[in-house]
Amino acid sequence: MANDILKIRIACGDKVAMGPGKADLLEAIDDCGSISSAAKRMQMSYRRAWELVDVMNKCFDQPLVTSSPGGHHGGGAELTELGRSMLKNYRDAVAKAHLSAQAELDQILSHLITAD
C-alpha cells in the first residue's frame, strides 16, 4: 500500500499541529539546517515554510524548531529534542495505522476506479 493513501493530521484547535507535510518539512529542516534551504528543497516559499513552523511551535508546549537569524554569519534552524521526538512519534503512529488498517484499505482500494 502506498504511504499516501491514508493521511493522518493531528489537530490543535482549528490548526493542524502535525501532518504529512509538516513532518516532511521537519525532516527537511533537520537535513538542511535551515528553513530557507528546506523550503527550497520542498519547492515552497520561505514564507510558507516559516508559517508552518510557526504553527507547529505554537501548538506544542515547547518549540519543535529553533532558528537563528541570517546575515553575514549565516543563520540556521534545527529541530529541538522535542521536535525530533514528535517527528518520530508521528512517523511511528502513521506506520502503525497503515499496518493495522491494511486489510480494510485493501478492500476499499480494490473497488476504486483508477484514474487513467
C-alpha positions in Angstrom: 0.0 0.0 0.0 1.3 3.4 -0.9 2.0 5.7 2.1 0.0 8.5 0.7 -3.3 6.6 0.8 -4.0 7.2 4.4 -3.1 10.7 5.8 -3.1 11.5 9.5 -3.4 15.0 10.8 -3.1 15.9 14.5 -5.5 18.8 15.3 -4.7 21.6 17.8 -7.9 23.6 18.0 -8.6 24.8 14.5 -4.9 24.4 13.4 -3.1 21.3 12.2 -0.2 20.7 14.7 1.3 17.8 12.7 0.5 16.2 9.4 2.4 14.7 6.5 3.6 18.0 5.0 4.7 19.3 8.3 6.6 16.1 9.1 8.3 16.3 5.7 9.2 19.9 6.5 10.7 18.9 9.8 12.8 16.3 8.1 14.0 18.7 5.5 15.0 21.3 8.2 16.9 18.6 10.0 18.7 17.6 6.8 19.4 21.1 5.5 20.0 23.1 8.7 17.8 26.0 7.7 14.1 26.8 7.0 15.1 28.5 3.8 17.0 25.5 2.4 14.3 23.2 3.5 11.7 25.3 1.7 13.7 25.3 -1.5 14.1 21.5 -1.3 10.3 21.2 -0.9 9.6 23.7 -3.6 7.7 26.1 -1.3 8.2 29.7 -0.4 10.3 30.6 2.7 7.2 32.4 4.0 5.0 29.3 3.7 7.7 27.1 5.4 8.1 29.7 8.2 4.3 29.9 8.7 4.1 26.1 9.0 7.0 26.1 11.6 5.3 28.9 13.5 2.0 26.9 13.7 3.9 23.8 14.9 5.8 25.8 17.5 2.7 27.4 18.8 0.7 24.2 19.0 3.2 22.4 21.2 4.2 23.3 24.8 7.8 23.7 23.6 9.1 24.7 20.2 9.8 21.9 17.7 12.2 24.1 15.7 14.6 26.8 16.9 16.2 29.3 14.5 18.8 32.0 14.5 18.6 35.0 12.1 20.7 35.1 9.0 23.1 37.8 8.0 26.8 37.8 7.4 27.4 34.9 9.7 24.5 32.9 8.2 21.7 31.6 10.3 20.0 28.4 10.6 17.4 26.2 12.2 17.4 22.9 13.9 14.9 20.6 15.5 14.7 20.6 19.2 14.8 17.4 21.2 11.0 17.6 21.4 10.9 18.2 17.6 12.8 15.1 16.9 10.7 13.1 19.4 7.4 14.4 17.9 8.6 13.7 14.4 9.5 10.1 15.3 6.2 9.6 17.2 4.2 10.9 14.3 6.0 8.7 11.7 5.6 5.7 14.0 1.9 6.4 14.5 1.4 6.6 10.7 3.3 3.3 10.2 1.2 1.6 12.8 -2.1 3.0 11.4 -1.1 1.7 8.0 -0.3 -1.8 9.3 -3.5 -2.0 11.4 -5.8 -0.8 8.6 -4.1 -2.8 5.8 -6.9 -5.3 5.2 -9.7 -2.7 5.2 -7.7 -0.4 3.0 -7.0 -3.2 0.5 -10.8 -3.8 0.3 -11.5 -0.1 -0.3 -8.8 0.2 -2.8 -9.9 -2.9 -4.7 -13.2 -1.1 -5.5 -11.8 2.3 -6.5 -11.7 3.3 -10.2 -8.2 4.1 -11.1 -7.6 7.4 -12.9 -6.0 7.0 -16.3 
